[in-house]
Amino acid sequence: MKKNVLITGGTGFVGKHLTDLLIGSGYSVSILSRNKKENISDIFYYTWDVENQVIEAEPVLNADYIIHLAGENIAAKRWSAKRKEEILKSREESIQLIYAVLKKNHKVPEAFISASAVGIYGAFNGQAICTEKTPIATDFLGSTCQKWEAAVDRVGSLGIRTVKVRTGLVLGKDDGFLNKLVPLFKWNLGSALGSGQQYMPWIHVDDLCRIYLLAMTNPQMEGPFNAAINDNTTNSIFSKTLAKLFGHSLWLPNVPTFVLKIMMGEMSKIVLTGRRISSDKIESMGFEFEHKKLEDTLKICL
């Protein structure tokens, strides 16, 4: 009998790729979504409503593994007080909803694996390389990730092995943040942002999905793991590489910091700051990145 993996946020960018990988690896997949969809082969859809704390218990109780990807897009809207609350609740309260079902029914899946983000180390620029032991920041990004991961720890208190995947910028074809940049760079209107020296730790979506699969199957994996290439890509390097692939060179000046702050408000921190990330811990688990070179990876994505 096939083992079943429950994915929250399974209809999103990463979720779709992860579902394909899991099905191809011999698993069946259950997906919790806001809207009911028709089941397809080994993919089964269920509904939940995080805001009203309503969930179908069946997929949680049938799951051998749970992968939690759900959460409001942190870069979709300006960070008003209300938006910040929505971002946090979508991560924290969704895990609490699953936790309640697990606890009530004494269900102990083989692992609970949750997305997190390298933003846990804060919005800053500098040469320091962040490892999983780097102190958690107290700014909005850091505190949001800290509460997100604390909710995962609560699941772990039930005797469930938990893994937190601290993800960098995810690259993939026809989706993700790259999708917003392609039109500008295609028409030679792209440029670096701010100083251009802010680091951009990145990962190809296929490698990210393979990390989730490894987290399921390797019982030695527990706790936080950085999921990003450690190649010291800066925004300037990224921008020049993307322009090159369209046959251009950057000719426009960097978008000034003050302009981005006016346009994006506090949310500008996600494009004006960046940090170097160590991938040593995930690689110590035997994981090998298939997509290591930025230019080659961007070619695949385009």
Order of alpha helices (4+ residues) and beta strands (2+ residues): beta-alpha-beta-beta-beta-alpha-beta-alpha-beta-beta-alpha-beta-beta-alpha-beta-alpha-beta-alpha-alpha-alpha-beta-alpha-alpha
